[in-house]
Amino acid sequence: MERKNIKHICFLVILNILGTFSYAVGINCFAAPHNIAPGGASGIAILINYIFKFPIGTFVLVFNFPLLIWILIKKYFPKSFVFKTLATTSMLSFITDYIVVYIPVYKGDALLASMFGGALMGIGLALVHLGASNTGGISLLGVIVQKIKPKFPVGGLIASLNIAVVIASGFVYKNIESLLYAVVTVYISGMFMDKMLEQASRKNLMFIMSECTDIVRKALVDAHKSITILKGEGGYSSKMQRVLICATTKDDCVQIEKMIKSLDDKALIIITETKKVEGKGFKHMI
């Protein structure tokens, strides 16, 4: 069990490293060089860097640090949340200021830069969330406000702040195109993030009808698979029959299907994809 936990922790760390690296490349190699500030703390950091030459990664860390201290003092969330966020933010700061600066900057079309920058940022954010962490920023400010005033429309606040950053970029760069490219980056980033998280949370749902229900049920239980048994009735025969339902990952689904066929080659197996499965041993991906 301890070895399994170590592997799981290492997997989460790898996801966070890959996520912060992808996000940093999107910011440093695509967005910032083309004067694109795609909202959030990173967008503010790009504007500050343009005006004062202050390092982007360092600003993101400085922005998040007082918010995390406030959360720690007020005990809004467990200490593990604060430390994970601080670790991810520190990693993002280091990679942005000291690693990706050695990667060549894309100097081509600004529209392509906004698209690829948004894609890399969205992928990066998704990987970080799948790694059970987050990059903080304006969303971190939102959760603090939500704790102080639970009925306050936090989603609207975060959206408004992001829009304000995007609009501010038009004034800072004195170029309406920078504002429009920022909108493209924000849209594509959100689209990639949502699609990756949605795909990662998908599971398969199996409906199993067999003449050997007890044998199949025992095999699934012995394999530590959660099942539900429903009472069904044949549409033509009116014969009562039990129907096994099993929610599982896509990888396990193939093995379960083979196992059932080895026990009853006449079993009817219906497999459908679910959008989300949560609870009873299944954990949310974020």
N, C-alpha and C positions, 0 to 999 in steps of 0.2 A: 504494500500500500504506500509506504514511504517512497519507494522508487517511482511509483506511478505519479505521486504528487510532484516529485522533482522534475519528471519529464513534462508534466503539465505546466509547471512554472517556467521551465526553459522554453516551452512552446509559446507561452504568453509573452515572454521577454523578446523572443525572435520576432513575433508579430509587431510588437511595439517598435523595435529597431527598424524593421522594414517599413512600417507605417510612417514613422518620423522622417526616415530618409526620403521616402516618396514625397511627402508633404514639403520637405525642405527643398527638394529639387524643383518642385512645381513653383515654389515661391522665388527661389534664388536664380533659377535658370530660365524661367519663362515669364512670371508675373512682374517682378520688380524691374528687370531690364527694359520692359516695354511700358513702364509707368502704369501698371495695373494694380489697384488696391482693392482686393476682393472682399471687403468687409472684415469684421472680426478684429481680434487683437493683431493678427498678422497684417491685415490691411492698414491698421494704424501704424504698425511698425514700419511698413514700406513707406508711408508718408513721412514719418519721422526721419527715416533714413535718407529720404530724398532732400529734406529741408536741412537737417543737422548732421547728416552722415553718421548717425548713431546706429550701431550694429543691429540688424533685424532680430536675430536670435536672442541677443541680450535683452532687447526691449520686451520681447514676449515673456521672458522669464521675470523681468522686473514688474511687468503688468500683472502677472499671476501671483507673485509672491505675497503681496499684502492681502489679496483675496483669500489665499490658502491659510495665512496666519489668522485671519478673521474667522474662518470656518473652524479652525482648530481651537481658538479661544472660546467661541460660542458653542462648540460641540454640535454643530449642525449635522455633521456626518461623521462616521467612524474615522479613526486616525489612519486606517489603511487606505481610505479614499484620498486623504490629503497627501500621504506619502507616495502613493502611486501616481497621482496627478503631478506632484512635484518632480518625481523621477522622470516621467515622460516629458514634462516641460523642459527640464534641464537637458535631457537628451536631445530634444528638438533644438534647443538653443545652441548646444555644442555642435551638432551636425550642420546646422545652418551657417554658423559663423566660422567653423574650422574644417569642415569636411567637404561640403558641396561647393565651396568656393574654388575648388580645384577642377570642377567639372565645367567644360566649355559652356558658355552662355549662348542660347539660341538668339540669333540676330535677324531672323527672317521676318515673315509677315506677322503683324501684330495679332490678327484674328486667329491664326494658327497657334500663336503663343498663348492666347487667352483660352483656347480650346484644350490644348495639351496641358497647360498649367492647371486648369480646372480639373481635368481628368486625374492628373497625378495627385492633386490635393484631395480630391474625393476618395481615391483609392487609399491614400495615406490615412485619412480620418477613419475610414471603414476598418482598416487593419488595426489601428489603435483601439477602436471600440471593441473589435473582436478579441483584442488582447486584454480586455477587462480594464481599460484605462481611458483617459481622455486628455486632450491638449489644453483644457481650460479655456481662457479667453473670455469673451463676452457671455458665453453660455454659463460660465462659472459665476459671473455676476448675476445671471438670471436665477440660478438655483438659490443664491443667497437671498435675493428679493422674495422668492417664493417661500422661503422659510420664515421670513419676517412678516410678509403679508400673503398668506396662502390663497386669498381670493383675487390677488392682483393678476391681470392678464400678462404673464411672463413671456409667453410666445410673441405677443404683440410688441413687448418692450425690446426683446432681442432682435426681432425683425426690423424695428424702427432704428435701433442703434446701428445695425449692419447697413441699412439704407443710408443712414447719415454719413457713415464712413465712405460709402460709394459716391454719394453726392459731393462730399468734401474733396474727393480725389479730383473731380472735375475742376474745382476751384484752385486746388494746389498746383495741378499740372497745367491749368489754364487751357484745357483741351477737352471738348465734349466727347471725343473719341475714346479717351481714357476711361471715362465714366461708362460708356456703352460697352467697351471691352470688359470692364469689371463686372457688369451685369451678366455677360456671357460666361465669364469664369465662375461666378457664383452659381449660376444655373447648372452648368455642366458638373461642377463639383458636387452639388447636392444630388444630382441625378446618379452619378457614379456611386456615391456613398450609399444612397437608398437601395440601388440595385444589388450592390455587393452584400449588404446586410440582409436584404430580403432573401437573396439566394442562399446565404449561409444558414438562415433560420428555417429553410424549407425541410420538411420531412416527408416520408412516404407513409401512407395509411393502407394497411392490408386487411381485406375482408376474406376470410377463409371459411369455406364450406366443405366439410369432409364427412365421410361415413365413419371415420375413425376419430371423432372429435376428442375423445378422452386421451388417446395416444398423442395426437398433435398438441393438445393443451399441455400435457405433461412434458413433452419435449421442449416446448417454448418456455415453460416455467423453469425447467432444469437449465435452460440456456440463459436464465435471468432476463427474459423478455416480458414486459408488462402487457397483459392481454385483458380484454373485456369480452364477456360472453353474452350474446343477445339471443333471445328466442325468436326464430323465424318460421315462416310457413311457405311451403312450395306453392308457386302460383298455379301450377297445373295439377300436381298430385295432392295438394292440401296437406302434405305430410309435414309434421312439426320437425324442425331441425335447428340445432344450435349453430350460431354464426360467431366465429372468433374475429375480434378486431384487434389489430396490433399496430401501434404507431412506432416507427423505427427510422433510423438513418438510412440513407440510400445505400451505403456500403453493406450494412447488416441485412438489408432487404433481400439482396441477391442470395446471401447465405441461408436466410430463413426459407426462401422459396425452394432452394435445393433440398433443404432438410425435410420440408413438408412433402415434396414430390417423392422422396425416398421412403417416406412412411405411407403415403397414399398417392399413387400416381394418377388417380382419378379425381383428386381434390380440385375444387374450383377456387382459384385465387384471383382476386381482383385487387389491383394495386393502383392507387391514385396519389397524386402529389398534393400535399397540404401546404398552405401558405405560412402557417405558424402553428407550433405545438409548444405549450408551456404548462408547467406543473407536473405533478406525479413523476418526478425524476428528470423531466426535461426542463432545462434552464434557458432563460432568455439570453440571446447572444450578446446583448449590450450590458 
